[in-house]
Amino acid sequence: MNEIETIETKNCKIHICGNAIVEPAEQEKIWISFSESAYKLCTNIK
């Protein structure tokens, strides 16, 4: 794993890795999807 950053909140820890092998446009789509999922986890939204 090529971890470049860790974000911690009250109830979760998110590791950001810099070893992406996709095109920038696909990486943006993945990041948006991940961000939505991470937000729900960290705020306990169902």
C-alpha positions, -999 to 999 in steps of 0.1 A, spaced: 0 0 0 13 34 -9 -4 54 18 0 92 15 -25 105 40 -47 93 69 -79 111 79 -93 103 114 -127 112 128 -145 102 160 -155 68 147 -134 59 115 -100 61 100 -95 66 62 -63 58 45 -56 77 12 -32 58 -11 -12 72 -41 -10 41 -62 -38 47 -85 -34 32 -120 -65 47 -137 -70 77 -159 -77 110 -141 -114 111 -151 -120 76 -138 -100 84 -106 -124 114 -100 -154 92 -104 -140 67 -79 -131 95 -54 -166 109 -55 -181 75 -49 -157 68 -21 -163 102 -5 -200 96 -4 -196 62 12 -170 75 37 -192 104 46 -221 80 54 -198 58 75 -184 86 94 -217 103 101 -237 71 106 -262 80 78 -281 50 65 
